[in-house]
Amino acid sequence: MININSESTPTELNGWKRDIKSRMKAGFILLDKHPGPTSHQLSAWARDLLNLDKLAHGGTLDPFASGVLPLLLGKAMKLTPLILKHEKTYIASLKLSSKSDIEELEKCINKLVGKIYNVPPEISAVKIQVRTRTIKKLKILDFDGINLLLEMDCEAGTYVRTLARDLGLFLDKKIILKELRRSKSGIFNEDMCISMSQLSDALWKLNELGDDSAMLKILNPIEELVKNFPRIIVKPSAHESIKNGAMIMIPAVSHISSKIKKGEHVVIQSNDGVVLAIAEAKLDSATITVKEKGSVAQPKHVFI
């Protein structure tokens, strides 16, 4: 019988028991990008430091911007498209061309909350075309009439330069984006990040002293990347077929999360909390619990 849990599956995801070798094959690093280099340059430096052939990053930041930049290693790179879709939080430092009052500013900012047109700026490498993005929140952190510090929660792929330009149009002023920091990407925030120098020091400690303690803190297991996904626990007898990408059938399932929706991504995990695969749900939770046979999910990315 399949057990269903109202909040999460009984066995929580737990990849922290993975050793360095395992995490290098399927793990990620949360880097605090500093202003200056591009996201691609930092990724290349980290790749060379780690002596890897490939390494992906989850969300480009402009050279002048700083903040949360996930770096994905090994099989975790398969999840790059999912990470790129993470909602983002930015802190933007803006300068108005002339003085404005707070009431007018608040009125104009409110016009930019919700679904807006967000055309990439001319300096962007992305093809310029009309598109929409959702701004969930715009909060004034500080304002002296000229200088504005703004926090924004937004959909992935939102161009803050464009939003600053549009705010200037509403205010009938020019607005310069002076500084930009990504303080959050999905479930990851800036407090979880490390610098390039910390990564370099941890690797030196590992390679020269044989001490992996610092790297074990820096190198996150893939389980942390998907810990908020709905989950399906499968029996050990199903592991080999999942390894080969076979459809997951109802008899192989022991527990499921309660809020699985047909068509969404779900984590397939073992009894001891290790991620086996990311799959597409073929049924919702309520249907799975009442059926005795049939398919439950199709693996899309296998990590076993």
C-alpha positions in Angstrom: 0.0 0.0 0.0 1.2 3.5 -0.8 1.5 5.9 2.1 0.7 9.6 1.5 2.0 12.3 3.8 0.3 15.7 4.2 3.5 17.7 4.2 6.4 15.7 3.0 7.5 12.1 2.6 8.6 10.4 5.9 12.2 10.2 4.9 13.7 13.7 4.3 16.2 14.2 1.5 19.7 13.8 2.9 22.7 14.0 0.6 25.2 15.3 3.3 26.5 11.8 3.8 27.9 11.9 0.2 31.7 12.2 0.0 33.6 14.8 -2.0 33.9 12.4 -5.0 30.1 11.9 -5.1 29.3 15.6 -4.7 31.7 16.4 -7.5 29.7 14.1 -9.7 26.4 15.6 -8.7 26.6 18.8 -6.6 26.7 22.5 -6.6 28.4 25.6 -5.1 26.8 28.8 -4.2 29.1 31.6 -5.3 28.9 35.2 -4.3 29.9 36.9 -7.5 31.8 40.1 -7.1 31.5 43.1 -9.6 33.9 43.0 -12.6 34.1 39.6 -14.2 31.3 38.1 -16.2 29.3 35.1 -14.9 31.0 33.0 -17.6 34.5 34.1 -16.5 33.8 33.2 -12.9 32.4 29.8 -14.0 35.5 29.1 -16.1 37.8 30.0 -13.2 35.9 27.7 -10.8 36.0 25.0 -13.4 39.7 25.2 -13.8 40.3 25.3 -10.0 38.2 22.2 -9.6 39.9 20.6 -12.5 36.6 19.8 -14.3 35.9 19.6 -18.0 32.5 21.2 -17.6 30.7 23.4 -15.1 27.4 25.3 -15.5 26.0 28.4 -13.8 22.4 29.1 -12.9 21.6 32.6 -14.0 23.7 35.2 -15.7 24.6 38.4 -13.9 25.9 41.5 -15.7 29.7 42.2 -15.1 28.9 45.2 -12.8 26.4 43.2 -10.7 27.1 41.0 -7.7 25.4 38.3 -5.7 24.1 34.7 -5.7 25.4 32.6 -8.6 24.9 28.8 -8.4 27.5 26.7 -10.0 26.4 23.2 -11.0 28.8 20.2 -11.2 28.6 16.9 -13.0 25.1 15.4 -13.3 23.6 18.5 -11.5 24.2 20.4 -14.7 21.2 18.5 -16.1 19.1 20.7 -13.7 20.4 24.0 -15.1 17.1 24.7 -17.0 15.1 24.3 -13.8 17.5 26.5 -11.8 17.4 29.2 -14.4 13.6 29.5 -13.8 14.1 30.3 -10.1 12.5 33.5 -8.9 15.1 36.1 -8.1 15.4 38.9 -5.5 17.5 42.0 -6.3 18.7 45.0 -4.5 19.1 47.9 -6.9 20.8 51.3 -6.2 19.3 53.9 -8.5 19.9 57.6 -9.1 17.2 60.1 -10.4 18.2 63.0 -12.6 16.3 65.4 -10.4 14.5 65.4 -7.1 11.2 63.7 -6.6 8.8 63.2 -3.6 8.1 59.9 -2.0 4.4 59.9 -2.8 4.9 60.3 -6.5 7.6 57.7 -6.5 5.4 55.1 -4.6 2.6 55.8 -7.1 4.9 55.1 -10.1 6.5 52.0 -8.5 3.0 50.5 -7.9 2.4 50.7 -11.7 5.3 48.3 -12.2 4.1 45.5 -9.9 2.5 42.6 -11.6 2.9 41.4 -15.2 4.8 44.0 -17.2 6.5 44.3 -20.6 10.2 43.8 -20.1 12.3 44.4 -23.3 16.0 43.5 -23.0 18.2 46.6 -23.0 20.4 47.3 -26.1 23.6 46.3 -24.3 22.1 42.8 -23.6 23.4 39.8 -25.6 19.8 38.6 -25.8 17.8 39.2 -28.9 15.7 42.3 -28.4 12.0 41.4 -28.5 8.8 42.2 -26.6 8.1 39.9 -23.7 6.4 40.0 -20.3 7.8 39.3 -16.9 6.1 39.3 -13.5 7.3 41.6 -10.7 6.0 40.2 -7.4 7.2 43.0 -5.1 8.9 46.4 -5.2 9.9 47.8 -1.9 11.6 51.1 -1.2 14.5 50.5 1.3 15.8 54.0 1.3 15.1 57.3 -0.6 16.5 60.8 -0.2 14.8 62.4 -3.1 17.6 61.6 -5.6 19.1 58.3 -4.5 16.8 55.2 -4.3 17.5 51.8 -2.9 14.9 49.3 -4.2 14.3 45.7 -3.4 12.5 43.6 -6.0 11.1 40.0 -6.2 10.7 39.0 -9.8 10.4 36.3 -12.3 13.6 34.8 -13.8 14.9 36.7 -16.8 13.7 40.2 -15.6 15.9 43.0 -16.8 16.4 45.5 -14.0 17.9 48.1 -16.3 14.6 48.0 -18.3 12.6 48.4 -15.1 14.7 51.4 -14.1 14.2 53.0 -17.5 10.4 52.4 -17.3 10.2 53.9 -13.8 12.0 57.0 -15.1 9.4 57.3 -17.9 6.6 57.3 -15.3 8.5 59.9 -13.3 9.5 61.9 -16.4 13.1 61.7 -15.3 16.3 59.8 -16.3 17.2 57.0 -13.9 20.7 55.5 -13.7 21.2 51.9 -12.3 24.3 52.4 -10.2 24.6 49.1 -8.5 22.8 45.7 -8.6 23.0 42.8 -6.3 21.1 39.5 -6.5 20.4 38.7 -2.9 18.3 35.5 -3.5 17.9 32.9 -6.3 15.1 30.5 -5.6 15.6 29.0 -2.1 19.2 30.2 -1.9 20.3 33.5 -0.4 23.5 35.5 -0.1 24.2 34.2 3.4 24.7 30.7 1.9 27.3 31.8 -0.6 31.1 31.7 -0.6 33.7 33.8 -2.4 36.2 32.7 -5.1 39.0 33.1 -2.5 37.2 30.9 0.0 36.8 28.2 -2.8 40.5 28.5 -3.6 41.5 28.2 0.1 39.3 25.2 0.6 40.8 23.4 -2.4 44.3 24.2 -1.2 43.4 22.7 2.1 42.1 19.6 0.4 45.0 19.2 -2.1 47.9 20.1 0.0 46.8 19.0 3.5 44.4 16.2 2.6 41.7 18.0 4.7 38.3 18.0 3.0 36.4 19.6 5.9 36.2 23.1 4.2 35.2 21.6 0.8 32.5 19.5 2.4 30.9 22.7 3.7 31.2 24.4 0.3 30.2 21.6 -2.0 26.5 21.0 -1.6 24.9 17.7 -2.6 22.3 17.6 -5.3 19.6 16.8 -2.7 19.8 20.4 -1.4 19.1 21.6 -4.9 15.7 19.9 -5.1 14.7 19.6 -1.5 11.5 21.7 -2.0 10.3 19.5 -4.9 7.4 17.0 -4.3 8.8 13.5 -3.9 8.1 9.9 -4.5 10.0 7.2 -2.5 10.5 4.0 -4.4 11.4 0.5 -3.2 15.0 -0.8 -3.6 13.9 -3.3 -6.2 13.1 -0.5 -8.6 16.5 1.2 -8.5 18.0 -0.8 -11.3 15.1 -0.1 -13.7 15.2 3.7 -12.8 19.0 3.6 -13.6 18.0 2.5 -17.1 15.4 5.3 -17.4 12.4 3.0 -17.2 8.9 4.3 -16.3 8.1 4.2 -12.6 5.1 1.9 -11.9 2.7 2.0 -9.0 4.0 -1.3 -7.4 7.4 0.3 -7.1 6.2 3.2 -5.0 6.1 3.1 -1.1 5.5 6.8 -0.2 4.5 10.0 -2.0 4.1 13.7 -1.2 0.5 14.8 -1.0 0.5 17.6 -3.5 1.9 16.1 -6.7 0.3 17.4 -9.8 0.2 15.6 -13.1 2.9 17.0 -15.5 5.1 18.6 -12.8 8.7 17.7 -11.9 9.0 15.3 -8.9 12.0 13.9 -7.1 12.4 10.2 -7.1 14.3 9.2 -3.9 15.5 6.1 -2.1 14.4 5.0 1.4 17.5 6.6 2.9 16.8 10.0 1.3 19.1 9.9 -1.7 18.0 11.5 -5.0 17.7 8.8 -7.8 16.1 10.9 -10.5 14.0 13.9 -11.5 10.8 12.7 -13.2 7.6 14.0 -14.8 4.5 13.0 -12.8 2.0 11.1 -14.9 -0.7 11.1 -12.2 -1.6 13.4 -9.3 -1.3 12.2 -5.7 -5.0 11.4 -5.1 -5.1 9.2 -8.2 -1.8 7.4 -7.4 -3.1 6.3 -4.0 -6.3 4.7 -5.3 -4.8 2.9 -8.3 -3.3 -0.6 -8.1 -1.3 -0.6 -11.3 -0.1 1.8 -14.1 2.6 4.3 -14.5 3.4 7.0 -11.9 6.3 9.0 -13.4 8.7 9.1 -16.3 12.4 9.8 -15.3 13.9 12.8 -17.2 17.2 13.2 -15.4 18.8 10.1 -13.7 21.4 10.5 -11.0 21.7 6.9 -9.5 
